[in-house]
Amino acid sequence: MSKKRFAFVGTGGRAISFIEPLVTTYRDSNVLVAICDLSPARMAYYNGMLAGEWAYHAVPAYPAAQFDDMIRNEKPDTVFVCSIDSTHHDYIVRALRAGCDVITEKPLTIDADKCRAILDAQRASGRRVRVAFNYRWAPFRTKVKELIATGVIGKVRSVNLEYLLDTNHGADYFRRWHSHAADSGTLLVHKSTHHFDLVNWWLDAIPQQVFAYGDLVFYGRKNAEARGDGALTKYPRYTSHPEAKSDPFALDLDESEPFRKIYRAGEADSGYIRDQNVFRDGIDIPDQMSLNVRYRTGEVLTYSLVCFSPREGMRVTFNGDRGRIEYHEFIGTHMNRAVRPKDFKLDEKPGAEAEGEWIKVFPHFQPSYLVPMPPATGAHGGADEILNRSFYAPDAPATDPWGRFAGHEQGAASILVGIAGVESMKRNQPVNLDDLVPLKPTARKLSELV
């Protein structure tokens, strides 16, 4: 059997989690044929890893402007998209038109126009698009899905999800390109797409209408100065600024080899500054958001995201007509340090204690009980390893009993909650998702979408 041919576009920190298993664990059934990026320095780092620690070999490295040449010359079966969010649609559409399947890091894209372009291109090409929603694949989140699907609390009527990003992980989005809405669509699209997808999937429901609020209340120069932290605004970035050494928000790109070789070395050819001051001017995304979502099947979600908490994790509660489930997940803090999966570790920060995860069921008229949790090790609660197996393993099943595969329509259902939330903030009124991008009007359940 011939090996499946993969090409990657985007060689920042996240791509490591997908490239390393491809060329190590799954090298007997797959081949990496090329990489593509704006930065030759970043690609040189990856080729060094490929020819060195991963005991593979260097592969052709194409500048971003030669993406179409890469597909034509290297003939990949699948293009894996790990570029910045605002470019996802461009690479996805071009790959589909060239006859390739696509796997894309979440989110699918960042706005309604780009989403429609992807759906149109997929329809015209007939090729497959998958979204790398690793949250679905963590064993303890799958356990929540199992409890709901088996009717432990009857039909779920409402969900409350509170997500806390701390001043380590949360702050990191405000150092990077994510802090500009034109690049990320705001964190309602980039980060919250995980959470909206989880709820869509847990409920097997399609979101219908959104109302949202959001503000920038902590990061940015004005907020720092207003609370007396003006001294933290005096430098544009953290690396090579001695006065930033005692800044609790500082990130030094010289602290690790991946940071030096991917980001520091890549500044000259990409223009990307990875360690911008989180209290600078020009940040135009909210750092505190709340919204309500109504689903086609009647359920309601109440959601909040805070990006400057002293602790990190989430609380989710499900109210059913036969009881209640409470899910608590505080597994510590981390940030994308561009490390290999085996080197992933939680950061040791004050207030970042890893309390673990638990699920408790409160049936009507019966004693409550804790649900035994399945084991989980590795990055993202054990999800990355299971997700990569679904991408690369030759014996990976074509279907999943818990419906964890996410295609272009389910990817759209997730981002459209965030996109509608952004629109709702602008209009100060509810927004119907179908007014942005219609999703199979006859479908009621998420599982009816690809």
Secondary structure by P-SEA (a helix, b strand, c coil): cbbbbbbbcccccccccccccccccccccccccccccccaaaaaaaaaaaaccccccccccccccaaaaaaaaccccbbbbcccccaaaaaaaaaaaabbbbbbcccccccaaaaaaaaaaaaaccbbbbbcccccccaaaaaaaaaaaacccccccbbbbbbbbccccccccccccccccccccccccccaaaaaaaaaaaacbbbcccccccccccccaaaaaaacccccccccccccccccccccccccccccaaaaaccccccccccccccccccccccccccccccccccccbbbbbbbbbcccccccbbbbbbccccbbbbbbbcccccccccccccbbbbbcccccccccbbbbbcccbbbbbcccccccccccaaaaaaaaaaccccccccccccccccaaaaaaaaaaaaaaaaaaaacbbbbcccccccccccccccccc
